[in-house]
């Protein structure tokens, strides 16, 4: 995923509503998220399904690693097969 373009990828909610289909295509085609604002503040981010899946996967891996490190410090060691269940 690329970094949002400050000029094109930060849009007011009203603009997003009026051009939702076009903006959804752009998110997928250009691989850049769109930041939606309301009253000048960010209220949401639209990302492609592939990027979302990637974020969820990375979050899960980081969580498992942190849990494993905590367990290792407590002396609760498991083999590799158990760790990834």
MARTIKE-216590 format. One line per field, with one value per residue (C-alpha): residue number from 1; residue in one letter; x, y negated, z. Coordinates in nm, 3 decimals. Each point is the difference from the previous one (the first is absolute). Layout:
BEGIN
nr: (NUM  ...)
rest: (a  ...)
X: (X  ...)
Y: (Y  ...)
Z: (Z  ...)
***
This chain:
BEGIN
nr: (1  2  3  4  5  6  7  8  9  10  11  12  13  14  15  16  17  18  19  20  21  22  23  24  25  26  27  28  29  30  31  32  33  34  35  36  37  38  39  40  41  42  43  44  45  46  47  48  49  50  51  52  53  54  55  56  57  58  59  60  61  62  63  64  65  66  67  68  69  70  71  72  73  74  75  76  77  78  79  80  81  82  83  84  85)
rest: (x  x  x  x  x  x  x  x  x  x  x  x  x  x  x  x  x  x  x  x  x  x  x  x  x  x  x  x  x  x  x  x  x  x  x  x  x  x  x  x  x  x  x  x  x  x  x  x  x  x  x  x  x  x  x  x  x  x  x  x  x  x  x  x  x  x  x  x  x  x  x  x  x  x  x  x  x  x  x  x  x  x  x  x  x)
X: (0.000  0.126  -0.016  -0.308  0.053  -0.079  -0.159  -0.219  -0.057  -0.137  -0.362  -0.302  -0.278  -0.240  0.246  0.051  -0.377  -0.045  0.282  0.015  0.016  0.277  0.200  -0.036  0.140  0.287  0.082  0.034  0.166  0.255  0.060  -0.034  -0.244  -0.247  -0.034  -0.353  -0.047  -0.294  0.028  0.371  0.077  0.066  -0.292  0.089  0.241  -0.094  0.250  -0.013  -0.111  0.351  0.157  -0.253  0.073  0.371  -0.049  -0.206  0.258  0.289  -0.188  -0.063  0.367  0.117  -0.252  0.117  0.366  -0.067  -0.199  0.285  0.257  -0.211  -0.042  0.373  0.080  -0.241  0.168  -0.304  0.162  -0.190  0.109  -0.048  -0.318  -0.179  0.113  -0.176  -0.329)
Y: (0.000  -0.344  -0.307  -0.220  -0.295  -0.309  -0.181  0.277  0.259  -0.209  -0.078  -0.138  0.246  -0.180  0.039  0.367  0.058  -0.174  0.194  0.324  0.243  -0.195  -0.029  0.370  0.081  -0.240  0.167  0.334  -0.122  -0.237  0.199  -0.314  -0.046  -0.286  -0.198  -0.131  -0.319  -0.166  -0.357  0.008  0.309  0.351  0.234  0.303  0.165  0.210  0.270  0.285  0.342  0.134  -0.271  0.063  0.375  -0.077  -0.229  0.266  0.269  -0.217  -0.092  0.371  0.088  -0.281  0.106  0.363  -0.102  -0.223  0.276  0.240  -0.235  -0.044  0.377  0.057  -0.251  0.187  0.331  0.128  0.132  0.182  0.160  -0.171  0.190  -0.113  -0.359  -0.045  0.173)
Z: (0.000  -0.090  0.221  -0.056  -0.231  0.207  -0.295  -0.142  0.272  0.285  -0.079  0.185  0.078  -0.235  -0.290  0.081  0.005  -0.334  -0.169  0.203  -0.293  -0.172  0.323  0.077  -0.345  0.065  0.334  -0.175  -0.322  0.155  0.320  0.215  0.289  0.012  0.321  0.057  0.199  0.169  0.122  -0.075  0.209  -0.121  0.068  -0.209  -0.237  -0.302  -0.097  -0.247  0.122  -0.067  0.217  0.276  -0.008  0.019  0.305  0.179  -0.076  0.122  0.317  0.069  -0.052  0.229  0.265  -0.014  0.023  0.301  0.171  -0.071  0.147  0.314  0.032  -0.049  0.273  0.229  -0.087  -0.191  -0.317  -0.276  -0.325  -0.337  -0.094  0.316  -0.042  -0.337  0.083)
***
